[in-house]
Amino acid sequence: MAETATTTPTDAADPTQPDGAERADPPAGGHSSPSFAKSLFVGELHQDLLTPYPTMARDEQAKVAGLIRSLYDITDEIYDVDRIEQDRWIGDEVIAALGEAGLMGLYVDEEFGGQGLSQTGYCRVSEEFGRIDATLAVVTGVHQSIGFKGIHLFGSDEQKERFLPDLAAGRTLAGFALTEPTTGSDAYDLQTRAEREADGSWRLNGEKRWIGNGNRDVVVCFARSEEHGHVALILTPDMEGFESPFRYDTMGLRGNDLRHLTFTDVRVPPENVLGEVGDGFSIAMNVLNNGRMSLGTGSVGAVKKLIDLTVDRVQNRQQFGQPIGDFELVQEKIAWMTSYLYGLEATSYATTGMMDAGVEDVSLESAMIKVAGTEFLWYAANRAFQLAGGEAYMNDQPYAKILRDIRIFPIFEGANDVLRAFIALSGLKVLGDELDGMGELDLLGAPVRSGGLVLDYVLSKVKRRVAPPRLTHVHPQLRPLAEPVGEQVVRLRESSEKLLRRYGGDVRTKQLHQKRLAHAAMDVTAQVSTLSRMTATMNTSGAEGTATERFIAETYVERAAQRVTRQLDHLERNDDDAMHQIARVAYRRGGSGFELYGA
């Protein structure tokens, strides 16, 4: 394999650097690694995947800007949050208007009536959905991000011609039926069954729960066949035996039509099989990998709205003779939200850019931004709620609805703790394949299998230098922040190898360590993404003209580096045993119950 970015040939100049700083070029005809995040676990820093920072072509930028203007024109005129909460549906007129404006088929090829946007373009628009209202983001996201994404990616020409024009125009809505009453995070172990009939059709039996748009027009359903493995089937509610017996009453997202579905001897014609028979599970995971990106960027949009609300509040609310925004504890919350947002946004669009550039495997990166984005949004909402004070508790303010709506985000499209295990164990699997005697370790069990698409990772087999990999593709003024990244990558590999040698295959059960590795890898990825973004900004606008943005980026990178150190330190020094024991005590006692002495 060609030389990787962990080496630094002296004859390669980086044209993005003002001083012609040295860099390593990716091999001709492609990238030097199939996965940025997985490479970290083997001590490699494939910066060519994230630098220079990806941008949309100008014509697509203009198209995205026009679509966003159309979105706000529609929502300003006819999107009524209070009515939607009361009616429990965003309204067919809203769907029709969005479809007419081209907002319901953003990535669909133009030949099928869509806008033909890249993944980055799609996520930029979906970010604005999230900024306007979580319910709007979820209903349209279920439709596009996952609902008919499988048809777009894996459908035959006939299936695309039959379904995509109406779906892209908003004349029909799509759902994604994977979750079952007994199958949540372990999505591989489906109980819904589909068996092939003599005439080539399929007989479907089972049930699904929590399916958005489940009783609408098109539902992509996943099932298992005893003989053929997993299959993906395109269903329509007019099929005999397809029922939606009830709608769920949810805490938040009240305008999202969430359904229970049952299938009783539903006959599915052979032309409605999506992709190849036996590929159903990989299709589902591939779709979810795409959906997680829009959850990450939707979280970016929602946090921007929270910051707007909060900044206005703290500057205009007077207490103790001054605006509350002047108090340090208030400023700390605003600063945390603003700096973390910068890093999350950088990482999210670095990931979409990798997909647009043809990087084959972004499964870990998409999981990372889903975990980071949805949890950051939750904590940011809590801080915004706190700064709004007692008024936030009133239902005529937006905060209560925001909290109710977003609490599901860390749960659906892959529960965040499952995704943490997926990130860590996938990375450990890559490292184990390289280490002598560890290539046969069984690390890809249920948590990893259900976390996302797992592709083969081809190791470079290049002899690594004793010196750590260097992050060289950054603006000269950012190099003091870039230097520690290489050391972090080396330490991540060393820590991962130590865990593998200590626990072997039992590392699958060490979930607290998995969480630490996952978050360390997430923060390394975020640092590189942020430095890449800032480098592009400085190269375009000059160092002096971007001083404020640079200060925010530097603060985020420094804090992310501290988090990496803390997570890897805790692999050796922690109170995990105490936590295990206390949990077992609670289990034995059936609760917390210790009586207060003397009470």
Helices and strands as residue ranges (DSSP letters): H 36-41, G 47-49, H 58-78, H 81-87, H 92-100, G 110-112, H 119-132, H 134-141, I 142-147, H 149-154, H 157-168, E 174-177, E 193-196, E 202-212, E 218-225, E 229-235, E 242-247, E 258-268, G 270-272, E 273-278, H 280-316, E 318-319, E 322-323, G 324-326, H 328-356, H 363-388, G 389-393, H 399-406, H 416-434, H 446-449, G 476-478, H 479-503, G 504-509, H 511-541, G 544-546, H 547-569, H 576-589
